[in-house]
Amino acid sequence: MIIALIEPELHAEVLHSFILSLHCHHIKLKVFTSSAVSESLYDLYDLQNIEWFICKDPGEIYTFIVNHLPQFESCADVIWTSFPFLVKRIKIPEMPCSQSVLIHNLHTVFDPLRNLDFSTVKNMFRIIKFLPAILALKSQKRLTGIDRILLPSTEVKNYFLHKKYYSPVKPLVFQILVHENPSFIKYSTPIKITIPGTFSDKGRDYDPLFNALYDAQFNEEIEIVFLGKAGKQLPEKWRHRIKKILNKHDNINITTFAEFIPQQEYNEHLLQSDFMIIPLKKWKLYGPVKEWFGASALSGSVLDAVRFAIPALISSSYIIPKGLDNSLIPYSDEKELTSLINDWIKNKTYNQIKTSESSHSIFYNKELAAKEYLSTFSFKIIEK
């Protein structure tokens, strides 16, 4: 069986999960994406039975797909691992095979009008800009021609069912939280704390984090890494907060990155991390639509935590995925976060979590990630 994967945006981590989950079943894959994404998939290049189709310019991906339509004639299905639901001007080509699509943002696709953000003038202009696409989503027109709708986790599907959303086809879970390798267990200093993701307050709540880092008791050497692009010039409000923390604690080092971090370097930082802090706001914006982190949409930082089995402290508004209650520990405010940081550093709680029996390989092994999806084909699923 041959399946095509199309990643038209920049969700390299999602495409990575799809490739791992399907390849382990000895399915032949045709992967269509841009060079910006393919460069992040360096660790998959040597896998057998994968044919790569790389478009140099991400903006030309749809023309690139149209020019390669004959390639899909031999495919049992094509999976869009992301989809431009809010961009009406893009014409999606008709495929000579069935099509599946992963829904990253439930509110945007199934309930956009009731989740619009009117809080700023900027968002009001966004609403006007995207109104034609939003109305098309409301009428389900943008799902026309889609044979399978995929949701990225059981928690997102549960939220879908709880909200009683209508879908023209029954959604299936294609688990994109996939465990791959355990992170490194070390007992030496400095203790490395990683805050993954783009250094931006869009979707992230840094106030409790900065306050906790200031109030925490650091009695050992500590390395704090903001693992994401921060831009060439940090905003003054953050420079001031970081300087204040460094002035109080003479045994910590804080690293930020001005530019995009190559994936291999990014992965190495994760693997060397003792634990992560994931300071998420409850809501993130997709265009003008509000999405609930952990319920209607997932965080890429949680994908990182699951992929490498890294213990993490995470905002309590995030719905903790099944089986991760002992490794993703929620905090509700800066006081609780400070207490948890102190406890984890003093007692090396993160190493206790890493050395205990992990649920990652049970609930998030790649052999089972595509189980619901593959059950729609006459196909024997490999289980371990």
N, C-alpha and C positions, 0 to 999 in steps of 0.2 A: 504494500500500500504506500502511496505517495501523498504527502500532505504539504501544502505550501503555507508558509508563514510570511505575513506582510507586516512590517513595522514602519508606518509612514511618518511617525513622529520621532521622539527621542527617548523612548522608554526601553533602553538597552537592558535594564535589569529584568523587565517583564519578558522580553524576547529570550533572554538567557534562560529563564525558568521554563518557558515553552519548549525550547530546544532540548534541554536536559530531560524533561518529562516525557517527551515523545521519542527521543533518540534511544532511550533505554529499552523501548519496546521493539527496536529494530525496524522502525518506520523510516522510510526514505523521506528526506526533507528537502524542499526548495525554499531558500530563505531570501526574501526581498527586503532590502532596507538601504539606508544611506551609509556612506563611509563614516559619518560622524558616529553612527551606532555600531557599525561593524568593528571599528577600532577598539571598542570596549568589550568585544567578545573574543579577545585574543586567545583565551584558554580553550576555545571550542574549535579552533581552526583545524586541528589534527583529527577530529572525529570523522569516522567513515560515514558514507551514505548521506552526506550533506552537500548540496549544490548551492553555491552562493551567487546571488545576483545583486551587485552593489552599485548604487547610483551615487555619483560623486556629490551632486548638489541636492540636499534634502528638499529643496523647493521644487525639484523636477521629478519627484518620486512617482506621482500619478501618471505623468507622461511616460515615464520609464516602464510602469506596469502595463500601460496600454500597448507599448511597443513590444512587450514580451507576452502578450495574451496567449499565443500558441503553447507556451510552457505550461499553462494551467490545464490543458486538455487531458493530460495524463494523470491529473490529481483527483483523489477522492474528495478532497475538500480544500478550501483555502481559509485560513484563519487570519483575520485582521486583529493583531495583538493590541492595537489601539485604533481609534476611528475618529475622523474629524466631524463630530456631530454638530458643532457650532459654526462650521464653515460651509455655508450654503454654496459658495461660488465654486467649490471643488466638485468636479463631476466624477463620480465613482464609476469605473468601467463595469460593464456586464461581464460576468465570468462564465466560462464554458463548463463550470462545475459548481457544486454547492458552496455556500459561503457561511462562515461563522464569524462572530465578532465578540471580543471581550469588552464588557462594559466597565470602564474604570469608575464612572461617576453616576450613581443611580439617580440622584436628584435631577441632574442635567437631562438625562434621557427619559425618565419616567414621570417626573413631577417638577418641571422647571418653573412654572408660574408661581407655585406656592413657596419657592425657595429663592426668589430673587432678592438681591441685597440692594436696598434703596438708601443705604446709610451715607453715601457720599455722592457728590456731583459727578465724580469720575465714573462711579458705577451706574449712575443714571444714563450717562452717554453710552456706556457699554450695553445697557439694556436696549437702548434704541438701535445700536449697531447690530446686535444679535437677535432682535425681535423676529425677523423672518424665520431664522433657524429655530428659535424657541417655539414658535407657533407650529412649525413643521414637526418638531419633536412631540409637541402636545397631541398632534393628530396621528402620531405614529408613522408618518410618511417616510421618515428617514430610516425606518427599519424594514422598509419594503425590499424584498429580495434576499433577506437574511434568513437562512435555514436553521441556524443554531445561535442562541444567545448564551454567552458564557459569563459567569460571575467569578470574581477572583478569590473568593473564600466562602466557607460555610457561614461565617458571621454576616457577610454581605447578603448572602441568600436569605438568611433568617430575617434580616432587616427588610428585604424585599417582600417576603411573605407577611411579615408583621404589618407593613404599610399597605398590603393588599394591592400592590401595583398591577396594572394590566400589561400583559406582554402578548404579542401575537403568537409566540412560540414559548414553550415551557423552558425557563432558564436552567442551565446546567452549571454545576461548579467545576471550574478548571482551576485547581489550587496553584496559585503562583507563589505562595510561601513554600519554598523548597529548601530542605536542608542539604548542604553539600559537604562542608568540611568543618570540623570543630576548630575553634580559635585556640591560640597558643596559651598554655597554662604556664605562668612563670611566678616565681616566688621572690624575685629581686626587685629593686627599685631602679628607676622611678616607676610608680604606679601610673599606668596610662589610661586616662579617661577620654573617650572619644564622643564628640557631639556631631553626628553625621548629618549631611544634607546642606544645601545651599544656605550660606549665612545671610538670612533675610528674615524680616519679621512677617512676611507673608506666610501664614500658616504656622509660624513658630512663636512661642511665648518666652522671650529671653529674660524678662524681669525677675521671675522667681528663680531662674537659673543663676543669674548674676548675683542676686542677693544671697543665695545659698552658698555659692562659691566664696563669697566674701565672708560669710559667717562660719563656714566650716572650719574644723580643726585639722589642719594639715601638719601632722608631726613627722611626715616622711617626704621624700622627694616625689613630686607629682608633675606629670606631664599632661596638659590638657590640650586636645587637638580639636579645633573646629574644622571638621572634615568636609569642606565644600567651598565653592567659589564665594569669596567675600567682596571681590572688586578691588581695584587698585587703591581706593581710598575708603577706609571704614568710616561710617557716619560718626560724627563727633560724640553722639550719645553713647555709642558702644566703645569708642576709644577711651572715653572717660571712665566707663565702668571697668574695663579691662585694666587700665592703669591703676585704678583704685584697688583692685584685687591684688595686683602685683606689688604694690607699695605695702600692703598689709602682710602678705605672705612672701617671705624671701626664699622659700624652698619649692616654688612652683614655676613652671614655664608654660606659656600659652602660645600656641601656634595657630595662625590663620593663613589662608591661601588667597592670593590676589586673583589667580586665574583658575580655569577648569583643571581638575586633577586627573591625570591619566588613570585609566581603570586599574592597571596593574599596581600602581603606587597606592591608589585608593584601597584596593584589596589588602595590600601589605599592612597598611595602617590598621585596618579592621582586625586582621589576624593577630596583630601585636597588642590589641587592646585588652586591658583587664576588664573593663566594663564600659557601657555606653550610657549616655543620658539623652533622652529623646524628648525635648521640651515643646510639645505640640499644643497649638490652640485647638479648641473643639472644632472650629469651623475653618475651612479653607475655601477659596474662591476658584471656580473654574469659569472663566469669563465673568458674567454677572451673577452666577448661580452659587449658592452656598452648599457645600458638601460637609458632612460630618465625618471627620477622621475616625476610622475604625468601624463605622457603621455603613455609611453610603459610599465610602471610598477608603482605600488603604494608603498607608504611608510607606514610601520606599525605604525609609530607615528601619521599619519593622522587617521588611524583606531582608535587609542586611543582617539584622539580629538573628533571624531564623536561619539564614543561609550558613552563617559561621557559628551558630550556637553561642552567641555572645550575650551574657546577662546584661540587662538594661533597666534603668529607672525611667519611667514614662509617665506622662501626664495622665491623670485619672479619668479624663474624659474619653480616652481611647478604649474601645472595646477589646479586651485581651483575647487573642485567639485561643481556641481550644488547646489544652495541654501545656500552655505556656505560663500558667499562674505562678510557677516557682522561679521563672527566669525573667519575665517581664513584670517588674514590681511597680505599681502605680503610686504616685504622690499627688496630693491634692493642693498643696501650697508650698511656699518657700520654706516654712518651718519644718514640714514633714520631709521635704527634699534634703534639707540640711542634716536632719537626724539620720536619714538613710545613708547619705554620703559618709558621715562620721562612722556609722556602724559598719558599712562595707569596707572602709579603709582600715579601721581598727581590727576587725575580726576576719578580714580577707573573705568576706561573704561571697564575693564573686567567684573565687576559686572553689569554695564549697559547692556552689551551684554547678560549676563546670565539671567537677569530678563526680557529682551525683549522677544517677541514671537519668539520662536526658529524654524528654518527650519529643525532641526535634525529629529524631530518626524514626519514631513510631508514627506520629501524626503527619509529618511533612516529608516523608521519603518520596523520591521522585517517581518510583514505580506506581504509586497510587494517585499522584496528582491529577492525572488525566482520566481517572477511572470512569466518571460519569460521561465524559465526552466520548471516550472510546467505546462505551457500551452501546452507542447509537450505530456502530458499525458491526459487521460480522467479523469480530476480531477478538483473539484470545489475549487477555491482559496478563502480563508478567507480574507476579507478586513475589515479594521476598519476606 
